[in-house]
Amino acid sequence: MKLTQLLQAYEFDELMPVINEMFLGTNKFRKQLREAYDIAVGMRPVASKKSIRYRIIDIPGSDHKYIGAADSDFQTSWEVCLGKEVVREKGADLSDLELAANCLVNMCLTSNCPRMFEESRQVLLQG
C-alpha cells in the first residue's frame, strides 16, 4: 500500500494514541503532528519506485532489536514519501495503524518538509 493510502485510511485521532504509545510524551506535540497529518493527506503524491521497508533492526552494541525503517527511506520530500510503497519484511509485525503512525512521525523528523510546516518541524526537533 502506498503511504498516502495508508495515512488516508485513518483519522488523525486514531493515529495520535498510537504515536504517543510508540514515542512516549508526544501528546505535547499534538498540534504539530495534526498539522503534519492535515498537510500530508492533502498533498498529491509523486510516484516512486522506492519503498519504505519496515524490518527488524539490531541496536548496535546491545542484544536488543526493534522494528523500524531506515532513515534513508524517508530522506526525500513529503510528496515522494507519500508515493512510496510501505512494505513489511518478515518478522515486522506492525499493524497498518502502527505503520501509518510511525511513518507520519518519521516524515516529520527526517523528510524534507514543505515550507508551511518548517516552524512546526523545528518545535518537534527541539523536543
Helices and strands as residue ranges (DSSP letters): H 3-8, H 12-22, G 26-29, H 30-42, E 51-58, E 65-68, G 71-74, H 78-82, E 85-88, H 96-110, G 115-117, H 118-126
